[in-house]
Amino acid sequence: MPAERSIQIRARSLGRPGRHGRRAVADHTCRCHLPLDPPAEPHWWPSRDPEPDPDVRIVALHGETPTLLRDVRVTEGWHTEGVAATHPDATPPRPWPRIGRCWDGVEHPVVDVTARVPAPPRQPRQVGQTR
Ligand SMILES: [Zn+2]
């Protein structure tokens, strides 16, 4: 079916990252400087892959430094954290299919970084601690 085929090709090119710049396609690097090619390790494309198992608690865009930006699984979805996160305390969690995009709106593969990020101190800060 030629009509069906052309729709498929069109859908694929619409979803293709880096369509605004030839450079991005040529060297497979996004404008955000992260690689566009998926890594060899297990990864997910959140817009089309199902949410990973619950033991995957923290993900990051492939190539991103998890301490800078990461998405942490919470009850309501995925919460963006890290020193480069914008207003992390005021930003509500997002559903799985909506994570995985960089500031340029391009979807990147995400990888499991649960083991790479030290567990945050979850206890409330102790005020007035005595020695
Ligand atoms: Zn990007």
Boltz pocket constraint, residues with backbone or C-beta under 6 A from the ligand:
constraints:
  - pocket:
      binder: B
      contacts: [[A, 30], [A, 31], [A, 32], [A, 33], [A, 34], [A, 102], [A, 103], [A, 104], [A, 106], [A, 108]]
      max_distance: 6.0
